[in-house]
């Protein structure tokens, strides 16, 4: 996973890996319908790449809908 973060991982893949979406197609639908949030901002493009620098010290908050939250943290 660290290697993928170094090159950049697409938000669609990150939603699937964090189990907020069951498949890439479901993740794309979630984004298209306006239900995917990254840190509190709505994700509008499915090809957005997340890099290790984007995680910050406390990680990155992913949200699907109103009630499903996951925090992505990269361990060193």
N, CA, C, O and CB atoms as a CASP TS submission, in Angstrom:
PFRMAT TS
TARGET T0000
AUTHOR 0000-0000-0000
METHOD Language model
MODEL 1
PARENT N/A
ATOM      1  N   UNK     1       0.821  -1.191   0.000  1.00  0.00           N
ATOM      2  CA  UNK     1       0.000   0.000   0.000  1.00  0.00           C
ATOM      3  C   UNK     1       0.866   1.256   0.000  1.00  0.00           C
ATOM      4  O   UNK     1       0.520   2.239  -0.655  1.00  0.00           O
ATOM      5  CB  UNK     1      -0.935  -0.003   1.201  1.00  0.00           C
ATOM      6  N   UNK     2       1.996   1.240   0.730  1.00  0.00           N
ATOM      7  CA  UNK     2       2.873   2.414   0.760  1.00  0.00           C
ATOM      8  C   UNK     2       3.376   2.769  -0.624  1.00  0.00           C
ATOM      9  O   UNK     2       3.453   3.942  -0.991  1.00  0.00           O
ATOM     10  CB  UNK     2       4.052   2.172   1.687  1.00  0.00           C
ATOM     11  N   UNK     3       3.724   1.726  -1.399  1.00  0.00           N
ATOM     12  CA  UNK     3       4.222   1.966  -2.754  1.00  0.00           C
ATOM     13  C   UNK     3       3.152   2.617  -3.609  1.00  0.00           C
ATOM     14  O   UNK     3       3.439   3.519  -4.396  1.00  0.00           O
ATOM     15  CB  UNK     3       4.689   0.657  -3.400  1.00  0.00           C
ATOM     16  N   UNK     4       1.917   2.160  -3.455  1.00  0.00           N
ATOM     17  CA  UNK     4       0.816   2.730  -4.229  1.00  0.00           C
ATOM     18  C   UNK     4       0.572   4.179  -3.837  1.00  0.00           C
ATOM     19  O   UNK     4       0.262   5.007  -4.694  1.00  0.00           O
ATOM     20  CB  UNK     4      -0.462   1.909  -4.034  1.00  0.00           C
ATOM     21  N   UNK     5       0.707   4.499  -2.550  1.00  0.00           N
ATOM     22  CA  UNK     5       0.532   5.884  -2.108  1.00  0.00           C
ATOM     23  C   UNK     5       1.646   6.784  -2.618  1.00  0.00           C
ATOM     24  O   UNK     5       1.415   7.962  -2.890  1.00  0.00           O
ATOM     25  CB  UNK     5       0.475   5.949  -0.591  1.00  0.00           C
ATOM     26  N   UNK     6       2.848   6.244  -2.751  1.00  0.00           N
ATOM     27  CA  UNK     6       3.967   7.047  -3.251  1.00  0.00           C
ATOM     28  C   UNK     6       3.707   7.492  -4.685  1.00  0.00           C
ATOM     29  O   UNK     6       4.017   8.627  -5.045  1.00  0.00           O
ATOM     30  CB  UNK     6       5.283   6.252  -3.172  1.00  0.00           C
ATOM     31  N   UNK     7       3.140   6.610  -5.508  1.00  0.00           N
ATOM     32  CA  UNK     7       2.841   6.972  -6.900  1.00  0.00           C
ATOM     33  C   UNK     7       1.509   7.672  -7.029  1.00  0.00           C
ATOM     34  O   UNK     7       1.263   8.362  -8.019  1.00  0.00           O
ATOM     35  CB  UNK     7       2.851   5.741  -7.779  1.00  0.00           C
ATOM     36  N   UNK     8       0.646   7.506  -6.044  1.00  0.00           N
ATOM     37  CA  UNK     8      -0.695   8.079  -6.087  1.00  0.00           C
ATOM     38  C   UNK     8      -1.719   6.998  -6.325  1.00  0.00           C
ATOM     39  O   UNK     8      -1.596   6.216  -7.268  1.00  0.00           O
ATOM     40  CB  UNK     8      -0.798   9.150  -7.169  1.00  0.00           C
ATOM     41  N   UNK     9      -2.719   6.949  -5.486  1.00  0.00           N
ATOM     42  CA  UNK     9      -3.782   5.953  -5.621  1.00  0.00           C
ATOM     43  C   UNK     9      -5.080   6.686  -5.932  1.00  0.00           C
ATOM     44  O   UNK     9      -5.387   7.702  -5.308  1.00  0.00           O
ATOM     45  CB  UNK     9      -3.922   5.080  -4.322  1.00  0.00           C
ATOM     46  N   UNK    10      -5.827   6.185  -6.874  1.00  0.00           N
ATOM     47  CA  UNK    10      -7.069   6.848  -7.262  1.00  0.00           C
ATOM     48  C   UNK    10      -8.096   6.718  -6.145  1.00  0.00           C
ATOM     49  O   UNK    10      -8.113   5.731  -5.410  1.00  0.00           O
ATOM     50  CB  UNK    10      -7.621   6.254  -8.577  1.00  0.00           C
ATOM     51  N   UNK    11      -8.941   7.720  -6.031  1.00  0.00           N
ATOM     52  CA  UNK    11      -9.955   7.745  -4.981  1.00  0.00           C
ATOM     53  C   UNK    11     -10.900   6.557  -5.108  1.00  0.00           C
ATOM     54  O   UNK    11     -11.390   6.048  -4.100  1.00  0.00           O
ATOM     55  CB  UNK    11     -10.744   9.055  -5.032  1.00  0.00           C
ATOM     56  N   UNK    12     -11.163   6.109  -6.334  1.00  0.00           N
ATOM     57  CA  UNK    12     -12.035   4.957  -6.554  1.00  0.00           C
ATOM     58  C   UNK    12     -11.429   3.716  -5.891  1.00  0.00           C
ATOM     59  O   UNK    12     -12.128   2.970  -5.205  1.00  0.00           O
ATOM     60  CB  UNK    12     -12.254   4.715  -8.075  1.00  0.00           C
ATOM     61  N   UNK    13     -10.133   3.504  -6.099  1.00  0.00           N
ATOM     62  CA  UNK    13      -9.456   2.366  -5.488  1.00  0.00           C
ATOM     63  C   UNK    13      -9.424   2.492  -3.968  1.00  0.00           C
ATOM     64  O   UNK    13      -9.569   1.494  -3.261  1.00  0.00           O
ATOM     65  CB  UNK    13      -8.038   2.240  -6.032  1.00  0.00           C
ATOM     66  N   UNK    14      -9.237   3.698  -3.465  1.00  0.00           N
ATOM     67  CA  UNK    14      -9.183   3.915  -2.031  1.00  0.00           C
ATOM     68  C   UNK    14     -10.539   3.638  -1.372  1.00  0.00           C
ATOM     69  O   UNK    14     -10.593   3.102  -0.265  1.00  0.00           O
ATOM     70  CB  UNK    14      -8.734   5.343  -1.736  1.00  0.00           C
ATOM     71  N   UNK    15     -11.614   3.997  -2.038  1.00  0.00           N
ATOM     72  CA  UNK    15     -12.947   3.697  -1.515  1.00  0.00           C
ATOM     73  C   UNK    15     -13.187   2.190  -1.449  1.00  0.00           C
ATOM     74  O   UNK    15     -13.813   1.699  -0.509  1.00  0.00           O
ATOM     75  CB  UNK    15     -14.023   4.363  -2.381  1.00  0.00           C
ATOM     76  N   UNK    16     -12.692   1.461  -2.441  1.00  0.00           N
ATOM     77  CA  UNK    16     -12.848  -0.001  -2.449  1.00  0.00           C
ATOM     78  C   UNK    16     -11.966  -0.626  -1.372  1.00  0.00           C
ATOM     79  O   UNK    16     -12.420  -1.508  -0.643  1.00  0.00           O
ATOM     80  CB  UNK    16     -12.493  -0.587  -3.845  1.00  0.00           C
ATOM     81  N   UNK    17     -10.708  -0.184  -1.258  1.00  0.00           N
ATOM     82  CA  UNK    17      -9.792  -0.735  -0.258  1.00  0.00           C
ATOM     83  C   UNK    17     -10.271  -0.474   1.164  1.00  0.00           C
ATOM     84  O   UNK    17     -10.058  -1.302   2.049  1.00  0.00           O
ATOM     85  CB  UNK    17      -8.403  -0.151  -0.444  1.00  0.00           C
ATOM     86  N   UNK    18     -10.908   0.655   1.391  1.00  0.00           N
ATOM     87  CA  UNK    18     -11.408   0.976   2.726  1.00  0.00           C
ATOM     88  C   UNK    18     -12.788   0.371   2.981  1.00  0.00           C
ATOM     89  O   UNK    18     -13.357   0.554   4.058  1.00  0.00           O
ATOM     90  CB  UNK    18     -11.465   2.486   2.912  1.00  0.00           C
ATOM     91  N   UNK    19     -13.316  -0.333   2.019  1.00  0.00           N
ATOM     92  CA  UNK    19     -14.603  -1.027   2.084  1.00  0.00           C
ATOM     93  C   UNK    19     -15.783  -0.065   2.229  1.00  0.00           C
ATOM     94  O   UNK    19     -16.829  -0.445   2.755  1.00  0.00           O
ATOM     95  CB  UNK    19     -14.602  -2.006   3.241  1.00  0.00           C
ATOM     96  N   UNK    20     -15.623   1.166   1.770  1.00  0.00           N
ATOM     97  CA  UNK    20     -16.744   2.087   1.710  1.00  0.00           C
ATOM     98  C   UNK    20     -17.564   1.866   0.439  1.00  0.00           C
ATOM     99  O   UNK    20     -18.710   2.305   0.346  1.00  0.00           O
ATOM    100  CB  UNK    20     -16.247   3.531   1.778  1.00  0.00           C
ATOM    101  N   UNK    21     -16.970   1.186  -0.532  1.00  0.00           N
ATOM    102  CA  UNK    21     -17.666   0.798  -1.760  1.00  0.00           C
ATOM    103  C   UNK    21     -17.306  -0.653  -2.050  1.00  0.00           C
ATOM    104  O   UNK    21     -16.177  -1.083  -1.814  1.00  0.00           O
ATOM    105  CB  UNK    21     -17.283   1.737  -2.972  1.00  0.00           C
ATOM    106  N   UNK    22     -18.271  -1.396  -2.561  1.00  0.00           N
ATOM    107  CA  UNK    22     -18.051  -2.823  -2.792  1.00  0.00           C
ATOM    108  C   UNK    22     -17.276  -3.109  -4.068  1.00  0.00           C
ATOM    109  O   UNK    22     -16.682  -4.178  -4.201  1.00  0.00           O
ATOM    110  CB  UNK    22     -19.369  -3.539  -2.841  1.00  0.00           C
ATOM    111  N   UNK    23     -17.271  -2.173  -5.007  1.00  0.00           N
ATOM    112  CA  UNK    23     -16.552  -2.360  -6.265  1.00  0.00           C
ATOM    113  C   UNK    23     -16.181  -0.994  -6.831  1.00  0.00           C
ATOM    114  O   UNK    23     -16.625   0.043  -6.338  1.00  0.00           O
ATOM    115  CB  UNK    23     -17.406  -3.171  -7.286  1.00  0.00           C
ATOM    116  N   UNK    24     -15.366  -1.015  -7.868  1.00  0.00           N
ATOM    117  CA  UNK    24     -14.988   0.250  -8.513  1.00  0.00           C
ATOM    118  C   UNK    24     -16.206   0.922  -9.144  1.00  0.00           C
ATOM    119  O   UNK    24     -16.325   2.147  -9.131  1.00  0.00           O
ATOM    120  CB  UNK    24     -13.902   0.009  -9.585  1.00  0.00           C
ATOM    121  N   UNK    25     -17.093   0.124  -9.685  1.00  0.00           N
ATOM    122  CA  UNK    25     -18.309   0.679 -10.288  1.00  0.00           C
ATOM    123  C   UNK    25     -19.179   1.345  -9.221  1.00  0.00           C
ATOM    124  O   UNK    25     -19.737   2.418  -9.448  1.00  0.00           O
ATOM    125  CB  UNK    25     -19.109  -0.428 -11.017  1.00  0.00           C
ATOM    126  N   UNK    26     -19.291   0.709  -8.070  1.00  0.00           N
ATOM    127  CA  UNK    26     -20.066   1.294  -6.971  1.00  0.00           C
ATOM    128  C   UNK    26     -19.407   2.577  -6.471  1.00  0.00           C
ATOM    129  O   UNK    26     -20.100   3.532  -6.120  1.00  0.00           O
ATOM    130  CB  UNK    26     -20.212   0.286  -5.812  1.00  0.00           C
ATOM    131  N   UNK    27     -18.083   2.606  -6.437  1.00  0.00           N
ATOM    132  CA  UNK    27     -17.365   3.809  -6.016  1.00  0.00           C
ATOM    133  C   UNK    27     -17.596   4.940  -7.017  1.00  0.00           C
ATOM    134  O   UNK    27     -17.807   6.084  -6.616  1.00  0.00           O
ATOM    135  CB  UNK    27     -15.853   3.518  -5.873  1.00  0.00           C
ATOM    136  N   UNK    28     -17.560   4.636  -8.301  1.00  0.00           N
ATOM    137  CA  UNK    28     -17.815   5.665  -9.321  1.00  0.00           C
ATOM    138  C   UNK    28     -19.241   6.207  -9.213  1.00  0.00           C
ATOM    139  O   UNK    28     -19.464   7.411  -9.341  1.00  0.00           O
ATOM    140  CB  UNK    28     -17.575   5.093 -10.734  1.00  0.00           C
ATOM    141  N   UNK    29     -20.195   5.321  -8.978  1.00  0.00           N
ATOM    142  CA  UNK    29     -21.588   5.746  -8.806  1.00  0.00           C
ATOM    143  C   UNK    29     -21.716   6.654  -7.586  1.00  0.00           C
ATOM    144  O   UNK    29     -22.405   7.674  -7.634  1.00  0.00           O
ATOM    145  CB  UNK    29     -22.521   4.519  -8.663  1.00  0.00           C
ATOM    146  N   UNK    30     -21.051   6.281  -6.495  1.00  0.00           N
ATOM    147  CA  UNK    30     -21.084   7.082  -5.276  1.00  0.00           C
ATOM    148  C   UNK    30     -20.556   8.488  -5.549  1.00  0.00           C
ATOM    149  O   UNK    30     -21.129   9.473  -5.083  1.00  0.00           O
ATOM    150  CB  UNK    30     -20.262   6.407  -4.162  1.00  0.00           C
ATOM    151  N   UNK    31     -19.471   8.578  -6.299  1.00  0.00           N
ATOM    152  CA  UNK    31     -18.884   9.875  -6.640  1.00  0.00           C
ATOM    153  C   UNK    31     -19.817  10.659  -7.555  1.00  0.00           C
ATOM    154  O   UNK    31     -20.039  11.849  -7.334  1.00  0.00           O
ATOM    155  CB  UNK    31     -17.510   9.690  -7.313  1.00  0.00           C
ATOM    156  N   UNK    32     -20.364  10.010  -8.575  1.00  0.00           N
ATOM    157  CA  UNK    32     -21.261  10.683  -9.519  1.00  0.00           C
ATOM    158  C   UNK    32     -22.517  11.206  -8.844  1.00  0.00           C
ATOM    159  O   UNK    32     -23.051  12.242  -9.239  1.00  0.00           O
ATOM    160  CB  UNK    32     -21.644   9.739 -10.640  1.00  0.00           C
ATOM    161  N   UNK    33     -22.995  10.487  -7.820  1.00  0.00           N
ATOM    162  CA  UNK    33     -24.213  10.901  -7.129  1.00  0.00           C
ATOM    163  C   UNK    33     -23.942  11.900  -6.009  1.00  0.00           C
ATOM    164  O   UNK    33     -24.871  12.350  -5.337  1.00  0.00           O
ATOM    165  CB  UNK    33     -24.919   9.691  -6.568  1.00  0.00           C
ATOM    166  N   UNK    34     -22.671  12.248  -5.808  1.00  0.00           N
ATOM    167  CA  UNK    34     -22.330  13.262  -4.823  1.00  0.00           C
ATOM    168  C   UNK    34     -22.251  12.755  -3.394  1.00  0.00           C
ATOM    169  O   UNK    34     -22.395  13.544  -2.460  1.00  0.00           O
ATOM    170  CB  UNK    34     -23.315  14.351  -4.888  1.00  0.00           C
ATOM    171  N   UNK    35     -22.029  11.469  -3.199  1.00  0.00           N
ATOM    172  CA  UNK    35     -22.012  10.907  -1.855  1.00  0.00           C
ATOM    173  C   UNK    35     -20.641  10.610  -1.305  1.00  0.00           C
ATOM    174  O   UNK    35     -20.536  10.081  -0.198  1.00  0.00           O
ATOM    175  CB  UNK    35     -22.796   9.679  -1.835  1.00  0.00           C
ATOM    176  N   UNK    36     -19.582  10.927  -2.028  1.00  0.00           N
ATOM    177  CA  UNK    36     -18.216  10.639  -1.566  1.00  0.00           C
ATOM    178  C   UNK    36     -17.558  11.938  -1.120  1.00  0.00           C
ATOM    179  O   UNK    36     -17.592  12.944  -1.829  1.00  0.00           O
ATOM    180  CB  UNK    36     -17.373   9.953  -2.689  1.00  0.00           C
ATOM    181  N   UNK    37     -16.960  11.898   0.067  1.00  0.00           N
ATOM    182  CA  UNK    37     -16.304  13.071   0.618  1.00  0.00           C
ATOM    183  C   UNK    37     -14.896  12.713   1.047  1.00  0.00           C
ATOM    184  O   UNK    37     -14.639  11.613   1.536  1.00  0.00           O
ATOM    185  CB  UNK    37     -17.101  13.641   1.799  1.00  0.00           C
ATOM    186  N   UNK    38     -14.005  13.640   0.860  1.00  0.00           N
ATOM    187  CA  UNK    38     -12.606  13.468   1.216  1.00  0.00           C
ATOM    188  C   UNK    38     -12.244  14.625   2.137  1.00  0.00           C
ATOM    189  O   UNK    38     -12.072  15.762   1.697  1.00  0.00           O
ATOM    190  CB  UNK    38     -11.674  13.422  -0.060  1.00  0.00           C
ATOM    191  N   UNK    39     -12.132  14.316   3.415  1.00  0.00           N
ATOM    192  CA  UNK    39     -11.810  15.346   4.383  1.00  0.00           C
ATOM    193  C   UNK    39     -12.938  16.311   4.671  1.00  0.00           C
ATOM    194  O   UNK    39     -12.723  17.198   5.496  1.00  0.00           O
ATOM    195  CB  UNK    39     -10.647  16.100   3.919  1.00  0.00           C
ATOM    196  N   UNK    40     -14.064  16.237   4.106  1.00  0.00           N
ATOM    197  CA  UNK    40     -15.136  17.199   4.316  1.00  0.00           C
ATOM    198  C   UNK    40     -15.529  17.906   3.030  1.00  0.00           C
ATOM    199  O   UNK    40     -16.501  18.660   2.999  1.00  0.00           O
ATOM    200  CB  UNK    40     -14.726  18.215   5.351  1.00  0.00           C
ATOM    201  N   UNK    41     -14.772  17.660   1.973  1.00  0.00           N
ATOM    202  CA  UNK    41     -15.087  18.242   0.670  1.00  0.00           C
ATOM    203  C   UNK    41     -15.579  17.150  -0.259  1.00  0.00           C
ATOM    204  O   UNK    41     -15.028  16.049  -0.287  1.00  0.00           O
ATOM    205  CB  UNK    41     -13.855  18.962   0.065  1.00  0.00           C
ATOM    206  N   UNK    42     -16.611  17.458  -1.015  1.00  0.00           N
ATOM    207  CA  UNK    42     -17.186  16.482  -1.939  1.00  0.00           C
ATOM    208  C   UNK    42     -16.209  16.160  -3.054  1.00  0.00           C
ATOM    209  O   UNK    42     -15.554  17.047  -3.602  1.00  0.00           O
ATOM    210  CB  UNK    42     -18.502  17.000  -2.524  1.00  0.00           C
ATOM    211  N   UNK    43     -16.120  14.881  -3.379  1.00  0.00           N
ATOM    212  CA  UNK    43     -15.275  14.425  -4.484  1.00  0.00           C
ATOM    213  C   UNK    43     -16.119  14.467  -5.752  1.00  0.00           C
ATOM    214  O   UNK    43     -17.193  13.869  -5.811  1.00  0.00           O
ATOM    215  CB  UNK    43     -14.702  12.976  -4.223  1.00  0.00           C
ATOM    216  N   UNK    44     -15.632  15.168  -6.758  1.00  0.00           N
ATOM    217  CA  UNK    44     -16.385  15.318  -8.008  1.00  0.00           C
ATOM    218  C   UNK    44     -15.805  14.523  -9.164  1.00  0.00           C
ATOM    219  O   UNK    44     -16.512  14.247 -10.133  1.00  0.00           O
ATOM    220  CB  UNK    44     -16.447  16.761  -8.391  1.00  0.00           C
ATOM    221  N   UNK    45     -14.539  14.151  -9.085  1.00  0.00           N
ATOM    222  CA  UNK    45     -13.892  13.442 -10.189  1.00  0.00           C
ATOM    223  C   UNK    45     -13.389  12.078  -9.725  1.00  0.00           C
ATOM    224  O   UNK    45     -12.703  11.989  -8.707  1.00  0.00           O
ATOM    225  CB  UNK    45     -12.728  14.275 -10.760  1.00  0.00           C
ATOM    226  N   UNK    46     -13.720  11.018 -10.455  1.00  0.00           N
ATOM    227  CA  UNK    46     -13.308   9.677 -10.034  1.00  0.00           C
ATOM    228  C   UNK    46     -11.832   9.367 -10.269  1.00  0.00           C
ATOM    229  O   UNK    46     -11.329   8.371  -9.749  1.00  0.00           O
ATOM    230  CB  UNK    46     -14.131   8.664 -10.748  1.00  0.00           C
ATOM    231  N   UNK    47     -11.131  10.192 -11.035  1.00  0.00           N
ATOM    232  CA  UNK    47      -9.716   9.912 -11.288  1.00  0.00           C
ATOM    233  C   UNK    47      -8.787  10.744 -10.404  1.00  0.00           C
ATOM    234  O   UNK    47      -7.603  10.885 -10.712  1.00  0.00           O
ATOM    235  CB  UNK    47      -9.392  10.169 -12.748  1.00  0.00           C
ATOM    236  N   UNK    48      -9.311  11.294  -9.313  1.00  0.00           N
ATOM    237  CA  UNK    48      -8.508  12.039  -8.353  1.00  0.00           C
ATOM    238  C   UNK    48      -7.482  11.115  -7.707  1.00  0.00           C
ATOM    239  O   UNK    48      -7.825  10.021  -7.257  1.00  0.00           O
ATOM    240  CB  UNK    48      -9.404  12.692  -7.280  1.00  0.00           C
ATOM    241  N   UNK    49      -6.235  11.548  -7.660  1.00  0.00           N
ATOM    242  CA  UNK    49      -5.162  10.726  -7.073  1.00  0.00           C
ATOM    243  C   UNK    49      -4.801  11.256  -5.697  1.00  0.00           C
ATOM    244  O   UNK    49      -4.643  12.461  -5.497  1.00  0.00           O
ATOM    245  CB  UNK    49      -3.907  10.709  -7.989  1.00  0.00           C
ATOM    246  N   UNK    50      -4.673  10.335  -4.754  1.00  0.00           N
ATOM    247  CA  UNK    50      -4.280  10.656  -3.390  1.00  0.00           C
ATOM    248  C   UNK    50      -2.840  10.190  -3.201  1.00  0.00           C
ATOM    249  O   UNK    50      -2.504   9.053  -3.533  1.00  0.00           O
ATOM    250  CB  UNK    50      -5.241   9.989  -2.343  1.00  0.00           C
ATOM    251  N   UNK    51      -2.006  11.049  -2.678  1.00  0.00           N
ATOM    252  CA  UNK    51      -0.604  10.717  -2.419  1.00  0.00           C
ATOM    253  C   UNK    51      -0.355  10.737  -0.925  1.00  0.00           C
ATOM    254  O   UNK    51      -1.173  11.233  -0.151  1.00  0.00           O
ATOM    255  CB  UNK    51       0.351  11.700  -3.145  1.00  0.00           C
ATOM    256  N   UNK    52       0.781  10.192  -0.532  1.00  0.00           N
ATOM    257  CA  UNK    52       1.123  10.115   0.893  1.00  0.00           C
ATOM    258  C   UNK    52       1.119  11.493   1.551  1.00  0.00           C
ATOM    259  O   UNK    52       0.713  11.622   2.706  1.00  0.00           O
ATOM    260  CB  UNK    52       2.493   9.461   1.073  1.00  0.00           C
ATOM    261  N   UNK    53       1.560  12.512   0.841  1.00  0.00           N
ATOM    262  CA  UNK    53       1.587  13.874   1.390  1.00  0.00           C
ATOM    263  C   UNK    53       0.186  14.387   1.707  1.00  0.00           C
ATOM    264  O   UNK    53       0.032  15.253   2.568  1.00  0.00           O
ATOM    265  CB  UNK    53       2.271  14.823   0.410  1.00  0.00           C
ATOM    266  N   UNK    54      -0.835  13.871   1.032  1.00  0.00           N
ATOM    267  CA  UNK    54      -2.209  14.304   1.268  1.00  0.00           C
ATOM    268  C   UNK    54      -2.766  13.774   2.587  1.00  0.00           C
ATOM    269  O   UNK    54      -3.738  14.317   3.113  1.00  0.00           O
ATOM    270  CB  UNK    54      -3.094  13.856   0.125  1.00  0.00           C
ATOM    271  N   UNK    55      -2.150  12.712   3.127  1.00  0.00           N
ATOM    272  CA  UNK    55      -2.677  12.098   4.347  1.00  0.00           C
ATOM    273  C   UNK    55      -2.475  12.980   5.575  1.00  0.00           C
ATOM    274  O   UNK    55      -3.357  13.048   6.431  1.00  0.00           O
ATOM    275  CB  UNK    55      -2.018  10.752   4.574  1.00  0.00           C
ATOM    276  N   UNK    56      -1.355  13.644   5.676  1.00  0.00           N
ATOM    277  CA  UNK    56      -1.092  14.471   6.837  1.00  0.00           C
ATOM    278  C   UNK    56      -0.764  13.631   8.056  1.00  0.00           C
ATOM    279  O   UNK    56      -0.634  12.410   7.959  1.00  0.00           O
ATOM    280  CB  UNK    56      -2.276  15.359   7.123  1.00  0.00           C
ATOM    281  N   UNK    57      -0.631  14.281   9.205  1.00  0.00           N
ATOM    282  CA  UNK    57      -0.228  13.582  10.439  1.00  0.00           C
ATOM    283  C   UNK    57      -1.361  12.715  10.996  1.00  0.00           C
ATOM    284  O   UNK    57      -1.111  11.622  11.504  1.00  0.00           O
ATOM    285  CB  UNK    57       0.216  14.599  11.505  1.00  0.00           C
ATOM    286  N   UNK    58      -2.590  13.190  10.903  1.00  0.00           N
ATOM    287  CA  UNK    58      -3.719  12.457  11.478  1.00  0.00           C
ATOM    288  C   UNK    58      -4.428  11.552  10.506  1.00  0.00           C
ATOM    289  O   UNK    58      -5.434  10.939  10.861  1.00  0.00           O
ATOM    290  CB  UNK    58      -4.695  13.407  12.038  1.00  0.00           C
ATOM    291  N   UNK    59      -3.938  11.451   9.298  1.00  0.00           N
ATOM    292  CA  UNK    59      -4.592  10.625   8.300  1.00  0.00           C
ATOM    293  C   UNK    59      -5.574  11.431   7.472  1.00  0.00           C
ATOM    294  O   UNK    59      -5.566  12.661   7.492  1.00  0.00           O
ATOM    295  CB  UNK    59      -5.301   9.464   8.961  1.00  0.00           C
ATOM    296  N   UNK    60      -6.404  10.730   6.757  1.00  0.00           N
ATOM    297  CA  UNK    60      -7.352  11.349   5.847  1.00  0.00           C
ATOM    298  C   UNK    60      -8.726  10.755   6.104  1.00  0.00           C
ATOM    299  O   UNK    60      -8.865   9.534   6.177  1.00  0.00           O
ATOM    300  CB  UNK    60      -6.926  11.151   4.369  1.00  0.00           C
ATOM    301  N   UNK    61      -9.732  11.586   6.240  1.00  0.00           N
ATOM    302  CA  UNK    61     -11.074  11.129   6.521  1.00  0.00           C
ATOM    303  C   UNK    61     -11.831  10.914   5.211  1.00  0.00           C
ATOM    304  O   UNK    61     -11.961  11.830   4.399  1.00  0.00           O
ATOM    305  CB  UNK    61     -11.811  12.135   7.423  1.00  0.00           C
ATOM    306  N   UNK    62     -12.324   9.701   5.019  1.00  0.00           N
ATOM    307  CA  UNK    62     -13.162   9.366   3.868  1.00  0.00           C
ATOM    308  C   UNK    62     -14.581   9.182   4.357  1.00  0.00           C
ATOM    309  O   UNK    62     -14.807   8.616   5.427  1.00  0.00           O
ATOM    310  CB  UNK    62     -12.652   8.084   3.136  1.00  0.00           C
ATOM    311  N   UNK    63     -15.538   9.660   3.578  1.00  0.00           N
ATOM    312  CA  UNK    63     -16.934   9.497   3.968  1.00  0.00           C
ATOM    313  C   UNK    63     -17.747   9.062   2.773  1.00  0.00           C
ATOM    314  O   UNK    63     -17.577   9.573   1.667  1.00  0.00           O
ATOM    315  CB  UNK    63     -17.500  10.797   4.558  1.00  0.00           C
ATOM    316  N   UNK    64     -18.637   8.108   3.009  1.00  0.00           N
ATOM    317  CA  UNK    64     -19.591   7.668   1.990  1.00  0.00           C
ATOM    318  C   UNK    64     -20.983   7.891   2.562  1.00  0.00           C
ATOM    319  O   UNK    64     -21.383   7.223   3.515  1.00  0.00           O
ATOM    320  CB  UNK    64     -19.366   6.154   1.583  1.00  0.00           C
ATOM    321  N   UNK    65     -21.713   8.820   1.986  1.00  0.00           N
ATOM    322  CA  UNK    65     -23.039   9.141   2.511  1.00  0.00           C
ATOM    323  C   UNK    65     -22.937   9.963   3.776  1.00  0.00           C
ATOM    324  O   UNK    65     -21.972  10.702   3.977  1.00  0.00           O
ATOM    325  CB  UNK    65     -23.831   7.869   2.780  1.00  0.00           C
ATOM    326  N   UNK    66     -23.946   9.829   4.634  1.00  0.00           N
ATOM    327  CA  UNK    66     -23.974  10.631   5.852  1.00  0.00           C
ATOM    328  C   UNK    66     -23.368   9.931   7.057  1.00  0.00           C
ATOM    329  O   UNK    66     -22.895  10.593   7.981  1.00  0.00           O
ATOM    330  CB  UNK    66     -25.378  11.016   6.164  1.00  0.00           C
ATOM    331  N   UNK    67     -23.375   8.607   7.062  1.00  0.00           N
ATOM    332  CA  UNK    67     -23.035   7.906   8.300  1.00  0.00           C
ATOM    333  C   UNK    67     -21.836   6.984   8.234  1.00  0.00           C
ATOM    334  O   UNK    67     -21.429   6.452   9.266  1.00  0.00           O
ATOM    335  CB  UNK    67     -24.183   7.128   8.733  1.00  0.00           C
ATOM    336  N   UNK    68     -21.255   6.772   7.070  1.00  0.00           N
ATOM    337  CA  UNK    68     -20.132   5.835   6.964  1.00  0.00           C
ATOM    338  C   UNK    68     -18.828   6.603   6.796  1.00  0.00           C
ATOM    339  O   UNK    68     -18.583   7.233   5.767  1.00  0.00           O
ATOM    340  CB  UNK    68     -20.338   4.858   5.780  1.00  0.00           C
ATOM    341  N   UNK    69     -18.003   6.535   7.827  1.00  0.00           N
ATOM    342  CA  UNK    69     -16.715   7.238   7.872  1.00  0.00           C
ATOM    343  C   UNK    69     -15.582   6.239   8.031  1.00  0.00           C
ATOM    344  O   UNK    69     -15.732   5.224   8.711  1.00  0.00           O
ATOM    345  CB  UNK    69     -16.687   8.267   9.026  1.00  0.00           C
ATOM    346  N   UNK    70     -14.463   6.522   7.411  1.00  0.00           N
ATOM    347  CA  UNK    70     -13.229   5.758   7.617  1.00  0.00           C
ATOM    348  C   UNK    70     -12.063   6.727   7.597  1.00  0.00           C
ATOM    349  O   UNK    70     -12.048   7.676   6.813  1.00  0.00           O
ATOM    350  CB  UNK    70     -13.050   4.644   6.528  1.00  0.00           C
ATOM    351  N   UNK    71     -11.100   6.491   8.447  1.00  0.00           N
ATOM    352  CA  UNK    71      -9.886   7.300   8.467  1.00  0.00           C
ATOM    353  C   UNK    71      -8.764   6.463   7.867  1.00  0.00           C
ATOM    354  O   UNK    71      -8.527   5.333   8.296  1.00  0.00           O
ATOM    355  CB  UNK    71      -9.529   7.776   9.924  1.00  0.00           C
ATOM    356  N   UNK    72      -8.083   7.013   6.885  1.00  0.00           N
ATOM    357  CA  UNK    72      -6.965   6.331   6.232  1.00  0.00           C
ATOM    358  C   UNK    72      -5.679   6.877   6.834  1.00  0.00           C
ATOM    359  O   UNK    72      -5.405   8.075   6.766  1.00  0.00           O
ATOM    360  CB  UNK    72      -6.993   6.531   4.669  1.00  0.00           C
ATOM    361  N   UNK    73      -4.893   5.978   7.427  1.00  0.00           N
ATOM    362  CA  UNK    73      -3.627   6.355   8.058  1.00  0.00           C
ATOM    363  C   UNK    73      -2.550   5.466   7.490  1.00  0.00           C
ATOM    364  O   UNK    73      -2.725   4.251   7.399  1.00  0.00           O
ATOM    365  CB  UNK    73      -3.692   6.234   9.617  1.00  0.00           C
ATOM    366  N   UNK    74      -1.435   6.061   7.105  1.00  0.00           N
ATOM    367  CA  UNK    74      -0.302   5.289   6.594  1.00  0.00           C
ATOM    368  C   UNK    74       0.711   5.134   7.707  1.00  0.00           C
ATOM    369  O   UNK    74       1.257   6.121   8.200  1.00  0.00           O
ATOM    370  CB  UNK    74       0.342   5.972   5.349  1.00  0.00           C
ATOM    371  N   UNK    75       0.965   3.897   8.106  1.00  0.00           N
ATOM    372  CA  UNK    75       1.950   3.633   9.149  1.00  0.00           C
ATOM    373  C   UNK    75       3.347   3.694   8.537  1.00  0.00           C
ATOM    374  O   UNK    75       3.553   3.281   7.396  1.00  0.00           O
ATOM    375  CB  UNK    75       1.696   2.250   9.822  1.00  0.00           C
ATOM    376  N   UNK    76       4.294   4.206   9.298  1.00  0.00           N
ATOM    377  CA  UNK    76       5.656   4.296   8.758  1.00  0.00           C
ATOM    378  C   UNK    76       6.431   3.049   9.016  1.00  0.00           C
ATOM    379  O   UNK    76       7.595   2.955   8.629  1.00  0.00           O
ATOM    380  CB  UNK    76       6.389   5.468   9.342  1.00  0.00           C
TER
END
